[in-house]
Amino acid sequence: MSLNVGDPAPDFTLGDTEGNQITLSSYKGDRSVTLVFIPFAFTGVCKGELCELRDNLNTFSSADNEVLAITCDRAPSLAEWKRQEGFNFPLLSDGWPHGEVAKAYGCFNADLGCAERLTVVVDRDGNIADSFASGGLGEARPLTSYTEALAKLLIIVGSAPAPPPHLRGSP
């Protein structure tokens, strides 16, 4: 399935590490959301990516944006990983039916049984505002890709103030 900017983001409900059910459409009208698909918990590149997001979460919160990390790993494993790494955003399990949400977003790798590295930014109206992927499973997405996507989101909103300095591109 191919998703494009402006398309409605496929809705889903997934369990988080605390046993809560998180539904994407529950953010509609309130906040934008950044969906961060990762292949596997407890791996070096995934850890590096999510630690960078953890350490820069103010970038997202200042844009009134919620980060949701999604992997096909099971919630109990994700809970331990979250505890070990101090992740300060929800980790969602796309474990059953296996990879259903990753499939809906076109990033499920059936050969490996995991999500590919894909980021989808969903605006307050529930539409895809931007998306980007890495060059492969072993390649992290740079933080600048996130800040550029958030800056676009603020421009799309139109009535929002100018992006904060840390979200603006280089002159």
N, C-alpha and C positions, 0 to 999 in steps of 0.2 A: 504494500500500500504506500502510495506517495502522498505526503502531506506538504502543503505549501503555506507560505505566509498568507494570513487572512482566512485560512480554513478554520472551522471549529475544531478545537482540540478534542480528540476522543476522550470521553469521560470514563472514569474508572473509580473503583473503590478497592483499596489495598490495606492490609494490616500493617501497623507500625510495630516498633520494638516494645511498646507498652501494652499491646493488645487492643489498641484503638483502631477503628476503621476510618481511614482518611479517604474522602471523596473529592476529586478535583473540582467538580462543579460547586462544592460548598464555598469555594473562594470567590466565585463569580460575583461581581459587583462590589467586592471588598478589597481584594489584593490581586496583584499579578503573581504568577508562580513560575519558578524555574525548575523544570524537570531534568534531573541529572541521571541518566542511565549509565550504570557501570557494570562491567562483566562479573567480577567476583569480589566478595569481601576478603579481607586478610591478605590481599596481594599488594605488592609494592606500588604499582602505578595508581591503582584505585585509592590506596591509602594516601599517597601523595596528593592526588587531586582533591579528595575530600578534606584533608588537613588544610590545604590551601583555601578552600571555601570556608572551613571553620574559622580560620585565622583572619578572614576578610568578610565575615558575615555582615559587618556594618555596611558594606557596599550594597548588599541586597536589602537590608532593613531600611536604609536611608532612601531607597527607591520604592519602599512599601511593597517588597517582593518576598515571597516565601520560597525557600529552597526545599525541594523534596528529592532525595536520592532514592533511586529505584534499582533493585537488583533481583535476580532470580533466586538468591540465597534465601533460606528460611529465617523467619523472625527471631527464633532463639539465638541463632548464630549472629545475626545482625545486632541483637541486644548486647551480646558480649563484646563485639567489635566496637560498638558505640561507647560502651563503658571504658574499654581500653584506650580509645583514641579521644574521648571527650567531645565527640561530634555534638553540635548544638542545634541540629535541625533533624527533622524526621528521616529515618531510614525505612523504606517501605519494601515489603517482600512481595515480589511477583512470582512466588513459588508455586502457587496452585490456583487455577490451572496454570501449569508451568509456562511462564513467559507470555501469558495472554496480553498483558499491557504492552510489553516490548513488541509483540507481533502487531498490535494495533498501531503502534508508532513506526513500524517498519524497520526495527533495529534488533530483531531476534536472530541470533546466529544458531540455526538448528543443528549444525554439525557439532558445536561445542556446548549447546544447551544454555546459552547465556545471552545477555543483552550486549550489543555493540555500544561503544562510547558515543552517545548522542545527547545533546542538550536541546531542550525545547523550552522557549520562553512563551508563556501563555499570558495574554493581557487580561485586564479586569473583566472584559466582556466574554472571556472564554475562547478567544481566537488565538491562533498561533501568530506571535509577533516576530519571532526569529527562531532559527535553529542552526546548529552547527555540530559537526562531528570531528573526531580526531582522525588521524591518518591510519589508524588500526588499533587493535586491542592493546598493544604495548606502548602506545603513544598517548600522553596526557593532553588534555585540552588546556591551552594557556588561559590564565586569569584575564588577560586582555580581551579574549573572545567574549567572556561573560560581561565585562564592563562595557564593551561596545554594544552588546545586545541590550543591556539595561538602558544605555543612553538612547538607543533607537526606541525602546519602549516609552521612555519619557517624552520623546518627540511625538510619538503616535498619540499619546494621551492628549496633546495639544493644550489643554488647560493647565497642565502641570508647569511648575516653575522650571527655569533652566536647570539642567542637571548639575549636581554638586561638582566641585572642581575635580574630585577623584574619579568621576565618571566621564569627564570630557576627554576627547582625544587630544593628541599632541597638536600644537599649532602648526 
